């Protein structure tokens, strides 16, 4: 399945639009304790473990979005965007990763 940030698929004809598809993933407060209690690999102010967890959360959200698109009969998602939200408050330091785009079918 193609997942693109562009609104079209260059050189391909989109034959059907299925609408918005989304995927979400949460990083919980315990992840922060685990990451920051063992931060020993900070290089240039970046924590590789933290980045790894964000990548995993983004991958889970992407997989969820892709499955929803496939269930609609799509073979691509265009106009894809990723957003990060700090849920704070009663949710502690939870970060939600949301990915969304338009599910389409294109002529291969």
N, C-alpha and C positions, 0 to 999 in steps of 0.2 A: 504494500500500500504506500502510495506517495503521500507525504505530509509536507506541505509547502507553506511558506509565509506569503507567497505571492498570490494575487487574486485570480490568476489564470495559470494554465499549464502550457508553457511555451511549446509550440509545434503540435499541440494536441487539441482535439475538439471535445469540449465538455458537452455531454449529451443529456445529463440529468442533474438537477440540484435537489438534494434531500433536506437541506436546512442545517441549522446549528447543531453541533455535537460538542460535548464538553467532557472533561475528565478532571477529577480533583484528587489530591493526596494531602495528608496532614503530617507535619513533623511535630511530635509532642514535646512537652516540657522536659521529660526524662531524657530525651535525646540531647538537650542542651547540657544537662548535668554530666552525662556520659562524655560528650565531646569536650566540654571545657574543663572537666576534672582531670582529663588525661592529655591536655594540650601540651605536647612536648615537641611537636613538629611544625612550629610556627616559623614560616620563612617569608620574610618581607611583609609581615602582618597578615598573612593568609593561612588559614587552617585547612589542611588537605582533608581531614576527617569531616569537617563541617561541609566542605564543598562536595565531598562524596555523598553525604546524606541528602543534600539538596538535589544532586544529580539523580539519586535513587528515587526521591519523591517525584521529580519531574518525569522520570521514566515510567513510574507507576501511573501518573496522571495521563501521560501520552498513550500508554497501553489501554487504559480505560476509554479514552476518546476514540482510539482506533477501533476497539471492539464495538462501540456504539455505531460508528460509521459503517463497519462491515455488516452489522445487523440490519442496517437500512438498505444495504445493497450497494454501497459506495466502494470505489476502488481508489479514492484519493480524498484528502482533506486540504482545502485551500484557505488562504487568508488566516493561517494559524497564528495565534498569539499566546504567550505565556504570561501569567500574572502571579505575583506573590503577595499574600495578605497576612499581616500580623493580627491574629485574632485577639490577643491580649485579654484584659479584663478577667472574667471568670474562667477563661480558657488557658490562663497562664501565659507562657511564652510560645504558644502554638502558632506555627506558620502553615498556611494553606497554600498549596501550589495548584493553580487552575490553568488548564490549557483548553483552548476553544478554537473552532474554525467551522468552515462550511463543508459538509460532506457532499461529494459529487461523484459522478461516474464519467469517465472519459473514454473515448475510443482509442484502444491500444494499437 
